[in-house]
Amino acid sequence: MSRPSSSVRRARPLLGTLAEIRLPREASGAIEGGFEALERVHRLMSRQDSESDVARINAASAGSVISIDPWTMAVLRRAKEVHALTGGLFHWEPLEMLESAVHVKQRVHLTLDGIAKGYAVDRAVDALRRAGADCGVVNAGGDLRVFGRQPEPIYVRHPRSPGKLVHIGQVTEAAVASSGAYFSATEFFDPRTRKVAKPGHGVTVIALDCTTADALTKPCLLEPTRSNVIAARFGALAVVMQ
């Protein structure tokens, strides 16, 4: 939204980052519902919260069956799909998914850090729309989604100059997620070699939903020359910056 005076912006520390919602002033009453959706994902999928679904799965012994929230199940199913369609570049812990539970066949170290933020953004957008907001932006630490007809300019950090923002265009009704050497966690687990990779480039993925955009950043980062082939399988676009 191009006129800040006509919009309302609110931010809260969630999902290990600062989550922000920006809406037209007349739709500001919808903001709380958006934050409630973000907070629900935070409670369900945080590794640090011992009561979260992720923590309970990780603490379970082999052979256990753990009941989980439908939102967690949705993320697990999507993670499994992305793992398959990226040839294993998106890391996936082997879990047998039942209707409303998971069967832990062996001890796992599950983390949904590479997809949960995007899913949270999508659920926040759903909540905002149900509350009557017809346009706006939800941003969780750089994983963002723009909804409605108002275009949003997109800036990404240059991988060799983190303080420099590069304008790569604008989007409408789309999600954007970035990853790369400009983040503090510059090392990434490569599930093919089971070793740590340290890329010197950055990648930005533009997709229809933020779950997909978030999940694709690591696979595209690990295979930059094939990033658009990988992204195209999901109807997405990847921008690699050296």
Buried (B, 14 or more C-beta within 10 A) or exposed (E): BEEEEEBBBBEEEBBBBEBBBBBBEEBBEBBEBBBEBBBBBBBBBBBEBEEBBBBBBBEBEEEBEBEBBEBBBBBBEBBBBBBEBBBEBBBBBEBEEEEEBBBBEEEBEBBBBBBBBBBBBBBBBBBBBEBEBBBBBBBBBBBBBBBBEBBBEBEBBBBEEBEEEBEBEEBEEBBBBBBBBBBEEBEBBBBEEEEEBEBEBBBBBBBBBBBBBBBBBBBBBBBBEBBBEBBEEBEBBBBBBE
